[in-house]
């Protein structure tokens, strides 16, 4: 299951996967601490921060893909936001 398709009740499992990615990719950083990932300085998120960021990312990515299907023109700012959210969630970049 991808981050964009996870239901709300799956957030604890998504957070657990996020913590595993963090440990593997940025090391043992406490929530609220900062580390470099994908060339960006990111903050390790608490569960509450992760929930907000994950939901925002999922909605943004879904809207982006809907826009592509409709043939809309995509603003570079949208792509930048998606990349920033991807890094903050310690996810691999989505296919844009």
Backbone as a chain_set.jsonl record, in Angstrom:
{"seq": "XXXXXXXXXXXXXXXXXXXXXXXXXXXXXXXXXXXXXXXXXXXXXXXXXXXXXXXXXXXXXXXXXXXXXXXXXXXXXXXXXXXXXXXXXXXXXXXX", "coords": {"N": [[0.85, -1.174, 0.0], [0.6, 2.226, -0.808], [1.671, 5.467, 0.368], [-0.209, 7.326, -0.453], [-2.563, 5.943, -0.649], [-3.344, 4.94, 1.743], [-5.692, 4.203, 4.288], [-7.33, 6.234, 6.831], [-7.498, 4.844, 9.298], [-5.241, 3.35, 9.196], [-3.122, 4.827, 9.949], [-1.453, 4.491, 12.34], [0.089, 2.238, 11.55], [1.279, 3.282, 9.259], [2.805, 5.288, 10.438], [4.555, 3.742, 11.954], [5.96, 2.516, 9.864], [7.123, 4.811, 8.804], [8.819, 5.507, 10.958], [10.598, 3.346, 10.834], [11.726, 3.816, 8.285], [12.967, 6.249, 8.854], [14.894, 5.496, 10.797], [16.487, 3.805, 9.254], [17.29, 5.515, 7.133], [18.083, 8.054, 8.169], [19.126, 7.633, 10.641], [19.337, 7.29, 14.264], [17.417, 9.481, 15.345], [15.748, 11.63, 17.513], [12.182, 12.343, 17.812], [11.354, 15.575, 16.707], [13.943, 16.266, 16.364], [16.508, 17.124, 13.93], [17.666, 16.205, 10.643], [19.579, 15.381, 7.673], [18.1, 14.54, 4.587], [17.716, 13.317, 1.371], [18.985, 15.563, 0.353], [17.859, 17.612, 1.796], [17.121, 19.413, 4.798], [15.421, 17.9, 7.305], [12.773, 17.504, 9.698], [12.327, 15.15, 12.245], [9.285, 13.688, 12.731], [6.651, 13.828, 15.186], [3.939, 11.604, 16.131], [1.532, 13.057, 15.849], [2.339, 15.241, 14.248], [3.208, 13.818, 12.031], [0.782, 12.672, 11.188], [-0.703, 14.914, 10.27], [1.063, 15.808, 8.217], [1.206, 13.541, 6.571], [-1.468, 13.213, 5.725], [-1.827, 15.631, 4.349], [0.126, 15.358, 2.349], [-0.845, 13.051, 1.014], [-3.306, 13.991, 0.027], [-2.439, 16.132, -1.598], [-0.84, 14.786, -3.504], [-2.785, 13.126, -4.669], [-4.503, 15.061, -5.797], [-2.734, 16.213, -7.611], [-2.28, 14.057, -9.37], [-4.9, 13.714, -10.327], [-5.177, 16.135, -11.683], [-3.302, 15.786, -13.717], [-4.529, 13.697, -15.131], [-6.743, 15.057, -16.121], [-5.506, 16.74, -17.822], [-4.622, 19.206, -17.054], [-2.616, 22.19, -16.681], [0.345, 22.094, -14.88], [1.615, 23.722, -12.111], [4.911, 24.686, -11.219], [5.327, 25.083, -8.526], [3.603, 23.318, -7.238], [4.788, 20.851, -7.76], [7.187, 21.257, -6.393], [6.202, 21.446, -3.759], [5.211, 18.845, -3.415], [7.595, 17.372, -3.586], [8.946, 18.393, -1.332], [7.237, 17.536, 0.744], [7.427, 14.791, 0.353], [10.113, 14.328, 1.051], [9.996, 15.135, 3.745], [8.52, 13.103, 4.843], [10.201, 11.039, 4.58], [10.144, 9.468, 2.271], [10.536, 7.645, -0.832], [10.974, 9.449, -3.908], [7.941, 10.207, -5.634], [6.617, 9.017, -8.774], [6.434, 11.519, -10.982]], "CA": [[0.0, 0.0, 0.0], [1.4, 3.436, -0.856], [1.269, 6.51, 1.313], [-1.367, 8.056, -0.938], [-3.773, 5.129, -0.645], [-3.564, 4.394, 3.083], [-6.86, 4.759, 4.979], [-7.046, 6.926, 8.091], [-7.298, 3.903, 10.394], [-3.945, 2.719, 9.01], [-2.079, 5.789, 10.304], [-0.418, 3.932, 13.226], [0.987, 1.385, 10.765], [2.046, 4.179, 8.395], [3.788, 5.953, 11.294], [5.569, 2.731, 12.265], [6.788, 2.392, 8.656], [7.899, 6.053, 8.762], [9.891, 5.394, 11.949], [11.573, 2.404, 10.282], [12.449, 4.528, 7.22], [13.835, 7.232, 9.508], [16.027, 4.798, 11.4], [17.325, 3.294, 8.165], [17.788, 6.567, 6.244], [18.686, 9.211, 8.835], [19.715, 7.216, 11.906], [18.558, 7.352, 15.502], [17.101, 10.877, 15.658], [14.52, 11.721, 18.31], [11.167, 13.237, 17.25], [11.677, 16.98, 16.929], [15.323, 16.472, 15.925], [16.687, 17.385, 12.505], [18.673, 15.431, 9.92], [19.558, 15.584, 6.221], [17.574, 13.447, 3.775], [17.462, 13.712, -0.023], [19.499, 16.908, 0.152], [17.048, 18.58, 2.545], [17.093, 19.301, 6.245], [14.057, 17.541, 7.688], [12.497, 17.298, 11.117], [11.677, 13.876, 12.541], [7.949, 14.076, 13.168], [5.874, 13.085, 16.177], [2.774, 10.986, 15.487], [0.566, 14.106, 15.486], [2.897, 15.96, 13.1], [3.191, 12.879, 10.911], [-0.599, 12.532, 10.725], [-1.017, 16.097, 9.449], [1.904, 15.813, 7.024], [0.82, 12.399, 5.731], [-2.758, 13.51, 5.1], [-1.593, 16.71, 3.387], [0.861, 14.762, 1.229], [-1.741, 12.154, 0.285], [-4.276, 14.808, -0.711], [-1.717, 16.875, -2.621], [-0.452, 13.861, -4.564], [-4.012, 12.712, -5.356], [-4.943, 16.193, -6.622], [-1.764, 16.324, -8.7], [-2.557, 12.995, -10.346], [-6.182, 14.055, -10.957], [-4.906, 17.228, -12.628], [-2.637, 15.195, -14.881], [-5.521, 12.952, -15.901], [-7.598, 16.029, -16.807], [-4.695, 17.492, -18.767], [-4.38, 20.558, -16.538], [-1.248, 22.671, -16.595], [0.819, 21.938, -13.508], [2.506, 24.771, -11.638], [6.14, 24.155, -10.619], [5.205, 25.154, -7.08], [2.947, 22.082, -6.795], [5.812, 19.803, -7.788], [8.099, 21.556, -5.291], [5.523, 21.066, -2.52], [5.176, 17.375, -3.344], [8.957, 16.909, -3.278], [9.239, 18.738, 0.061], [6.468, 16.634, 1.606], [8.013, 13.46, 0.198], [11.327, 14.293, 1.879], [9.66, 15.229, 5.172], [7.984, 11.807, 5.25], [11.27, 10.086, 4.308], [9.642, 8.574, 1.239], [11.193, 7.786, -2.129], [10.21, 10.376, -4.742], [6.894, 9.571, -6.459], [6.734, 9.249, -10.222], [5.65, 12.707, -11.333]], "C": [[0.894, 1.235, 0.0], [0.871, 4.449, 0.128], [-0.001, 7.193, 0.862], [-2.652, 7.243, -0.882], [-4.108, 4.566, 0.733], [-4.794, 5.02, 3.725], [-6.454, 5.396, 6.3], [-6.772, 5.964, 9.229], [-5.966, 3.166, 10.296], [-2.801, 3.661, 9.4], [-1.06, 5.247, 11.302], [0.58, 3.037, 12.481], [1.854, 2.226, 9.834], [3.129, 4.895, 9.206], [4.907, 4.976, 11.667], [6.514, 2.541, 11.076], [7.675, 3.627, 8.498], [9.071, 5.978, 9.736], [10.98, 4.433, 11.479], [12.399, 3.058, 9.182], [13.426, 5.532, 7.829], [15.073, 6.57, 10.081], [17.016, 4.352, 10.325], [18.012, 4.43, 7.4], [18.51, 7.709, 6.957], [19.301, 8.868, 10.188], [18.781, 7.439, 13.083], [18.383, 8.805, 15.942], [15.792, 10.888, 16.431], [13.496, 12.599, 17.6], [11.447, 14.68, 17.675], [13.1, 17.318, 16.524], [15.39, 16.64, 14.414], [17.801, 16.526, 11.93], [18.55, 15.753, 8.438], [19.001, 14.326, 5.561], [17.267, 14.002, 2.401], [17.879, 15.164, -0.265], [18.744, 17.996, 0.893], [17.212, 18.332, 4.038], [15.648, 19.032, 6.643], [13.972, 17.343, 9.19], [11.853, 15.931, 11.281], [10.366, 14.203, 13.261], [7.412, 13.205, 14.296], [4.679, 12.471, 15.45], [1.775, 12.047, 15.027], [1.048, 14.89, 14.268], [2.878, 15.087, 11.855], [1.789, 12.766, 10.329], [-0.977, 13.689, 9.821], [-0.244, 16.072, 8.136], [1.502, 14.71, 6.05], [-0.497, 12.677, 5.002], [-2.612, 14.609, 4.052], [-0.895, 16.177, 2.141], [-0.057, 13.888, 0.369], [-2.74, 12.936, -0.559], [-3.604, 15.57, -1.851], [-1.336, 15.978, -3.794], [-1.677, 13.387, -5.352], [-4.521, 13.826, -6.276], [-4.027, 16.39, -7.827], [-2.071, 15.29, -9.787], [-3.894, 13.214, -11.049], [-5.989, 15.148, -12.0], [-4.23, 16.702, -13.881], [-3.627, 14.456, -15.764], [-6.437, 13.884, -16.689], [-6.832, 16.82, -17.856], [-4.443, 18.925, -18.34], [-2.896, 20.908, -16.628], [-0.829, 22.631, -15.135], [1.837, 23.037, -13.196], [3.725, 24.125, -10.991], [6.082, 24.164, -9.098], [4.563, 23.886, -6.519], [3.964, 20.946, -6.739], [6.805, 20.008, -6.651], [7.48, 21.145, -3.955], [5.486, 19.556, -2.341], [6.555, 16.845, -2.969], [9.336, 17.216, -1.831], [8.509, 17.806, 1.025], [7.023, 15.218, 1.547], [9.245, 13.325, 1.086], [10.97, 14.316, 3.361], [9.105, 13.918, 5.719], [8.99, 10.675, 5.013], [10.778, 9.003, 3.349], [10.5, 8.694, -0.021], [10.351, 8.725, -2.993], [9.152, 9.646, -5.565], [7.184, 9.822, -7.932], [5.834, 10.408, -10.584], [5.613, 12.908, -12.828]], "O": [[1.868, 1.276, 0.752], [-0.232, 4.311, 0.657], [-0.805, 7.605, 1.699], [-3.735, 7.803, -1.053], [-5.059, 3.797, 0.872], [-4.935, 6.243, 3.713], [-5.371, 5.131, 6.823], [-5.899, 6.23, 10.054], [-5.597, 2.433, 11.214], [-1.634, 3.325, 9.202], [0.128, 5.519, 11.132], [1.779, 3.078, 12.757], [3.031, 1.921, 9.638], [4.244, 5.086, 8.719], [6.078, 5.355, 11.69], [7.726, 2.419, 11.257], [8.837, 3.515, 8.107], [10.193, 6.345, 9.384], [12.163, 4.684, 11.706], [13.617, 2.89, 9.133], [14.566, 5.652, 7.382], [16.188, 7.045, 9.864], [18.228, 4.505, 10.476], [19.189, 4.318, 7.056], [19.454, 8.275, 6.407], [19.93, 9.72, 10.815], [17.598, 7.737, 12.917], [19.112, 9.294, 16.806], [14.832, 10.223, 16.041], [13.876, 13.507, 16.861], [11.734, 14.961, 18.838], [13.445, 18.487, 16.355], [14.432, 16.331, 13.706], [18.75, 16.163, 12.625], [17.552, 16.323, 7.996], [19.368, 13.205, 5.915], [16.626, 15.045, 2.279], [17.212, 15.899, -0.993], [18.966, 19.182, 0.646], [17.413, 17.201, 4.481], [14.757, 19.832, 6.357], [14.964, 17.055, 9.859], [10.933, 15.585, 10.54], [10.355, 14.907, 14.271], [7.681, 12.005, 14.355], [4.435, 12.782, 14.285], [1.229, 11.944, 13.928], [0.267, 15.173, 13.36], [2.569, 15.556, 10.759], [1.622, 12.765, 9.109], [-1.509, 13.482, 8.731], [-0.817, 16.288, 7.069], [1.464, 14.929, 4.839], [-0.622, 12.407, 3.808], [-3.212, 14.525, 2.981], [-1.277, 16.502, 1.017], [-0.043, 13.983, -0.858], [-2.993, 12.593, -1.713], [-4.149, 15.642, -2.953], [-1.494, 16.368, -4.95], [-1.611, 13.26, -6.574], [-4.923, 13.559, -7.409], [-4.489, 16.695, -8.927], [-2.114, 15.616, -10.973], [-4.016, 12.931, -12.241], [-6.576, 15.089, -13.08], [-4.555, 17.13, -14.989], [-3.581, 14.565, -16.989], [-6.861, 13.55, -17.795], [-7.437, 17.496, -18.688], [-4.09, 19.769, -19.164], [-2.037, 20.026, -16.648], [-1.564, 23.084, -14.258], [2.797, 23.242, -13.94], [3.593, 23.123, -10.288], [6.721, 23.336, -8.45], [4.939, 23.429, -5.44], [3.991, 20.173, -5.781], [7.222, 19.042, -6.012], [8.16, 20.56, -3.112], [5.705, 19.049, -1.24], [6.668, 15.959, -2.121], [9.974, 16.396, -1.171], [9.089, 17.341, 2.006], [7.085, 14.525, 2.562], [9.403, 12.328, 1.791], [11.576, 13.594, 4.152], [9.207, 13.648, 6.916], [8.676, 9.503, 5.219], [10.963, 7.807, 3.574], [11.123, 9.731, -0.25], [9.134, 8.789, -2.822], [9.427, 8.588, -6.131], [7.921, 10.746, -8.279], [4.61, 10.299, -10.505], [4.998, 13.86, -13.308]]}, "num_chains": 1, "name": "protein.A"}
